Amino acid sequence: MPDPIGGMSGTSPVAPATSTEQAAVPASAAGTAASPAAGLDLADVGHTEALLQSILQAANATGGIDQSKVAQLQQAIASGAYQVNAQSIAQKIAELEALLGTAGAVR
């Protein structure tokens, strides 16, 4: 009776592969085995590298943290003077979602 998990029939045990040897492929699967790279997910390294470079350039072009502005915002929040504009936040989130949706599109 064939083994439904391993796809092998018979009772011969299969020894685990050691670090110095490759695991044996059953004879029934040897003819159907694909090349070793067939199951790998290959990325476009050039495109990824160019994207990372553009991200690094954009990050380096931005200024640092404006500590005086941070202090002003902290004071406004603490005193209750800072008013949240929910419409503006929702609009910015929608814009970001649209940008993220097109950024991952396959070209």
N, CA and C of each residue as an Amber inpcrd file, in Angstrom:
protein
   321
   0.8510000  -1.1770000   0.0000000   0.0000000   0.0000000   0.0000000
   0.8910000   1.2320000   0.0000000   0.6520000   2.2040000  -0.8990000
   1.4950000   3.3980000  -0.9530000   1.2790000   4.2850000   0.2690000
   2.3380000   4.9350000   0.6600000   2.2820000   5.8860000   1.7700000
   1.6730000   7.1840000   1.2330000   0.5090000   7.6190000   1.7540000
  -0.1370000   8.8140000   1.2090000   0.6460000  10.0950000   1.4570000
   1.5150000  10.0960000   2.4360000   2.2830000  11.3080000   2.7220000
   3.5750000  11.3260000   1.9170000   4.3350000  10.2730000   1.9940000
   5.6320000  10.2270000   1.3200000   5.5480000   9.7670000  -0.1210000
   4.4370000   9.1250000  -0.5160000   4.2740000   8.6600000  -1.8770000
   5.0820000   7.4240000  -2.1910000   5.6010000   6.7590000  -1.1730000
   6.4260000   5.5730000  -1.3960000   5.6330000   4.3340000  -1.0230000
   5.9510000   3.2540000  -1.7020000   5.3150000   1.9870000  -1.3470000
   6.3670000   1.0630000  -0.7640000   5.9270000   0.0320000  -0.0920000
   6.8680000  -0.9060000   0.4930000   7.1910000  -0.5320000   1.9200000
   8.0710000  -1.3490000   2.5010000   8.3920000  -1.1370000   3.9020000
   9.8420000  -0.7640000   4.1150000  10.5930000  -0.4650000   3.0490000
  12.0050000  -0.1530000   3.2380000  12.1430000   1.2330000   3.8740000
  12.9010000   1.3050000   4.9730000  13.0600000   2.5980000   5.6480000
  13.9740000   3.5290000   4.8420000  13.7700000   4.7890000   5.0240000
  14.6110000   5.7920000   4.3760000  15.4230000   6.4630000   5.4660000
  16.7370000   6.4290000   5.3250000  17.6210000   7.0200000   6.3280000
  17.6880000   8.5260000   6.0990000  17.7200000   9.3090000   7.1700000
  17.8530000  10.7530000   7.0000000  19.2150000  11.1020000   6.4190000
  19.2630000  12.1730000   5.6480000  20.5200000  12.6200000   5.0560000
  21.3960000  13.2410000   6.1330000  22.6870000  13.0340000   5.9860000
  23.6210000  13.6780000   6.9050000  24.1220000  14.9580000   6.2630000
  24.9030000  15.7240000   6.9780000  25.3860000  16.9990000   6.4480000
  26.3320000  16.8070000   5.2740000  26.9140000  15.6050000   5.1000000
  27.8760000  15.3860000   4.0130000  27.2800000  14.6680000   2.8260000
  26.0020000  14.2960000   2.9090000  25.3930000  13.5980000   1.7760000
  24.0340000  14.1800000   1.4730000  23.5920000  14.0210000   0.2340000
  22.2860000  14.4870000  -0.1800000  21.2610000  13.4010000   0.0980000
  20.0270000  13.7950000   0.3650000  18.9630000  12.8280000   0.5740000
  18.6690000  12.1330000  -0.7410000  18.4470000  10.8360000  -0.6680000
  18.1520000  10.0730000  -1.8710000  16.7470000  10.3680000  -2.3370000
  16.5750000  10.5020000  -3.6560000  15.2610000  10.7250000  -4.2410000
  14.7100000   9.3730000  -4.6210000  13.4790000   9.0520000  -4.2140000
  12.9080000   7.7700000  -4.5890000  12.8810000   7.6220000  -6.1050000
  13.0570000   6.3940000  -6.5800000  13.1010000   6.1400000  -8.0160000
  11.8270000   6.6010000  -8.7000000  10.6790000   6.4740000  -8.0260000
   9.4180000   6.8810000  -8.6350000   9.3480000   8.3850000  -8.8250000
  10.0640000   9.1480000  -8.0140000  10.0180000  10.6030000  -8.1180000
  11.1900000  11.1540000  -8.9040000  12.1940000  10.3170000  -9.1880000
  13.3940000  10.8140000  -9.8470000  13.0940000  11.3460000 -11.2350000
  12.2120000  10.7250000 -11.9540000  11.8940000  11.1690000 -13.3050000
  11.0620000  12.4300000 -13.3240000  10.3700000  12.7040000 -12.2210000
   9.4960000  13.8710000 -12.1930000  10.0970000  15.0230000 -11.4190000
  11.2690000  14.8070000 -10.8450000  11.8780000  15.8700000 -10.0370000
  12.3290000  17.0030000 -10.9410000  12.0430000  18.2160000 -10.5420000
  12.4460000  19.3880000 -11.3020000  13.8590000  19.7900000 -10.9020000
  14.4090000  20.7530000 -11.5880000  15.7400000  21.2270000 -11.2410000
  15.6990000  21.8350000  -9.8460000  16.8350000  21.8960000  -9.1440000
  16.8370000  22.4230000  -7.7760000  16.3000000  23.8410000  -7.6710000
  16.4640000  24.6550000  -8.6960000  16.0250000  26.0460000  -8.6340000
  14.5590000  26.2180000  -9.0250000  13.8880000  25.1500000  -9.4330000
  12.5150000  25.2790000  -9.9270000  11.5570000  25.7880000  -8.8630000
  11.7580000  25.4260000  -7.6090000  10.8410000  25.8440000  -6.5590000
  11.2170000  27.1680000  -5.9020000  12.3210000  27.7620000  -6.3250000
  12.7730000  28.9950000  -5.6930000  12.0360000  30.1970000  -6.2530000
  11.8300000  31.1860000  -5.4210000  11.2150000  32.4460000  -5.8300000
  12.3430000  33.4190000  -6.1130000  12.5600000  33.7210000  -7.3840000
  13.6610000  34.5960000  -7.7540000  13.1680000  36.0300000  -7.8600000
  13.8830000  36.9450000  -7.2510000  13.5150000  38.3580000  -7.2750000
  14.3590000  39.0870000  -8.3120000  13.8380000  40.1750000  -8.8030000
  14.5960000  41.0250000  -9.7150000  15.5220000  41.8800000  -8.8640000
  16.7380000  41.4180000  -8.6930000  17.6770000  42.0540000  -7.7790000
  18.0080000  43.4690000  -8.2380000  18.1580000  43.6660000  -9.5260000
  18.4700000  44.9930000 -10.0420000  17.3840000  45.9990000  -9.7220000
  16.1300000  45.5840000  -9.8990000  15.0050000  46.4690000  -9.5990000
  14.9370000  46.7610000  -8.1090000  15.1450000  45.7420000  -7.3000000
  15.1080000  45.9040000  -5.8490000  16.2310000  46.8300000  -5.3790000
  17.4100000  46.6640000  -5.9540000  18.5390000  47.5140000  -5.5670000
  18.2730000  48.9710000  -5.9520000  17.7210000  49.1890000  -7.1340000
  17.4100000  50.5540000  -7.5690000  16.3550000  51.1770000  -6.6580000
  15.3630000  50.3900000  -6.2560000  14.3220000  50.8840000  -5.3610000
  14.9100000  51.2480000  -4.0000000  15.7710000  50.4050000  -3.4810000
  16.4100000  50.6940000  -2.1930000  17.2810000  51.9490000  -2.2790000
  17.9830000  52.1320000  -3.3920000  18.8050000  53.3260000  -3.5600000
  17.9500000  54.5890000  -3.5740000  16.7910000  54.5260000  -4.2520000
  15.9230000  55.7070000  -4.2950000  15.3380000  55.9980000  -2.9100000
  15.0460000  54.9610000  -2.1440000  14.5440000  55.1530000  -0.7760000
  15.6260000  55.7900000   0.0910000  16.8530000  55.3120000  -0.0260000
  17.9550000  55.8800000   0.7450000  18.1980000  57.3380000   0.3740000
  18.1360000  57.6600000  -0.9070000  18.3300000  59.0430000  -1.3320000
  17.2370000  59.9430000  -0.7600000  15.9880000  59.4660000  -0.7940000
  14.8770000  60.2530000  -0.2560000  15.0350000  60.4400000   1.2530000
  15.4600000  59.3930000   1.9420000  15.6390000  59.4850000   3.3910000
  16.7700000  60.4500000   3.7410000  17.8360000  60.4050000   2.9690000
  18.9710000  61.2950000   3.2380000  18.6380000  62.7470000   2.9040000
  17.7040000  62.9710000   1.9870000  17.3450000  64.3300000   1.5810000
  16.4340000  65.0100000   2.6040000  15.7700000  64.2180000   3.4290000
  14.8710000  64.8130000   4.4210000  15.6860000  65.3500000   5.5920000
  15.1460000  66.3490000   6.2050000  15.8310000  66.9480000   7.3520000
  15.6790000  66.0760000   8.5850000  16.3800000  66.4510000   9.5890000
  16.2980000  65.7450000  10.8620000  15.0390000  66.1320000  11.6130000
  14.9680000  65.7510000  12.8350000  13.8120000  66.0540000  13.6760000
  13.9410000  67.4730000  14.2070000  12.9080000  68.2650000  14.0100000
  12.8760000  69.6380000  14.5070000  12.4080000  69.5830000  15.9610000
  13.3740000  69.6020000  16.8710000  13.0720000  69.4380000  18.2950000
  12.1950000  70.5600000  18.8430000  12.3280000  71.7680000  18.3110000
  11.4890000  72.8650000  18.8040000  10.0320000  72.6470000  18.4020000
   9.8130000  72.1040000  17.1970000   8.4430000  71.8230000  16.7620000
   7.8410000  70.6870000  17.5980000   8.6640000  69.6930000  17.9110000
   8.2120000  68.5830000  18.7460000   7.8000000  69.1150000  20.1190000
   8.6060000  69.9990000  20.6780000   8.3000000  70.5670000  22.0000000
   7.0040000  71.3760000  21.9540000   6.7970000  72.1450000  20.8720000
   5.5630000  72.9230000  20.7250000   4.3400000  72.0030000  20.6540000
   4.4630000  70.9200000  19.8680000   3.3460000  69.9770000  19.7590000
   3.0730000  69.2900000  21.0890000   4.1200000  68.8950000  21.8070000
   3.9300000  68.2620000  23.1100000   3.2150000  69.2010000  24.0690000
   3.5920000  70.4590000  24.0410000   2.9650000  71.4420000  24.9250000
   1.4990000  71.6510000  24.5320000   1.2230000  71.7310000  23.2170000
  -0.1480000  71.9220000  22.7520000  -1.0270000  70.7330000  23.1150000
  -0.4930000  69.5180000  23.0000000  -1.2550000  68.3170000  23.3500000
  -1.5220000  68.2920000  24.8580000  -0.4910000  68.5820000  25.6380000
  -0.6240000  68.5600000  27.0970000  -1.6290000  69.5900000  27.5940000
  -1.6780000  70.7450000  26.9400000  -2.6020000  71.7970000  27.3850000
  -3.9980000  71.6510000  26.7970000  -4.1620000  70.7250000  25.8390000
  -5.4670000  70.5320000  25.2090000  -5.7360000  71.5000000  24.0700000
  -4.7350000  72.2710000  23.6700000  -4.9030000  73.2450000  22.5950000
  -4.7980000  72.6110000  21.2100000  -4.2150000  71.4230000  21.1100000
  -4.0520000  70.7740000  19.8030000  -5.3610000  70.1220000  19.3970000
  -5.8950000  70.5460000  18.2710000  -7.1530000  70.0010000  17.7690000
  -6.8670000  69.0650000  16.5900000  -7.4070000  67.8670000  16.6600000
  -7.2250000  66.8680000  15.6100000  -8.2470000  67.1120000  14.5080000
  -7.7750000  67.1480000  13.2560000  -8.6460000  67.2880000  12.1030000
  -8.8420000  65.8920000  11.5020000  -9.9290000  65.2420000  11.8760000
 -10.1810000  63.8640000  11.4440000 -10.2960000  63.7530000   9.9330000
 -10.8870000  64.7430000   9.2720000 -11.0230000  64.7120000   7.8130000
  -9.6480000  64.7260000   7.1390000  -8.7640000  65.5540000   7.6410000
  -7.4220000  65.6490000   7.0710000  -6.6530000  64.3420000   7.2660000
  -6.7800000  63.7630000   8.4350000  -6.0950000  62.4920000   8.7090000
  -6.6370000  61.3930000   7.7940000  -7.9590000  61.3300000   7.6380000
  -8.5670000  60.3220000   6.7690000  -8.1040000  60.5060000   5.3280000
  -8.0190000  61.7450000   4.8730000  -7.5690000  62.0270000   3.5120000
  -6.1250000  61.5770000   3.3040000  -5.2640000  61.8600000   4.2610000
  -3.8570000  61.4590000   4.1580000  -3.7000000  59.9440000   4.1770000
  -4.5180000  59.2550000   4.9820000  -4.4680000  57.7930000   5.0140000
  -4.9020000  57.2310000   3.6640000  -5.9500000  57.8000000   3.0780000
  -6.4160000  57.3450000   1.7670000  -5.3450000  57.5730000   0.6970000
  -4.6590000  58.7100000   0.7530000  -3.5810000  58.9870000  -0.2010000
  -2.4360000  57.9980000  -0.0290000  -2.0890000  57.7090000   1.2110000
  -1.0260000  56.7540000   1.4760000  -1.4010000  55.3620000   0.9790000
  -2.6340000  54.9500000   1.2180000  -3.1070000  53.6460000   0.7400000
  -3.0110000  53.5630000  -0.7750000  -3.3890000  54.6400000  -1.4560000
  -3.3150000  54.6550000  -2.9160000  -1.8640000  54.5360000  -3.3800000
  -0.9620000  55.2420000  -2.7130000   0.4540000  55.1560000  -3.0760000
   1.0140000  53.7590000  -2.8190000   0.6630000  53.1830000  -1.6910000
   1.1440000  51.8410000  -1.3650000   0.5780000  50.8010000  -2.3210000
  -0.6630000  51.0020000  -2.7430000  -1.2640000  50.0600000  -3.6760000
  -0.5760000  50.0570000  -5.0180000  -0.1340000  51.2060000  -5.4900000
   0.5390000  51.2610000  -6.7940000   2.0140000  50.9250000  -6.6630000
   2.6050000  51.0900000  -5.4830000   4.0320000  50.8110000  -5.3060000
   4.3330000  49.3170000  -5.4320000   3.4010000  48.4770000  -5.0270000
   3.6360000  47.0390000  -5.0820000   3.1660000  46.3930000  -6.3730000
   2.6630000  47.1980000  -7.3080000   2.1380000  46.6380000  -8.5570000
   3.2850000  46.0820000  -9.4000000   3.0350000  44.9410000 -10.0170000
   4.0230000  44.3150000 -10.8920000   4.0300000  45.0580000 -12.2050000
   5.2150000  45.4200000 -12.6260000   5.3300000  46.1720000 -13.8810000
   5.8120000  45.2940000 -14.9830000
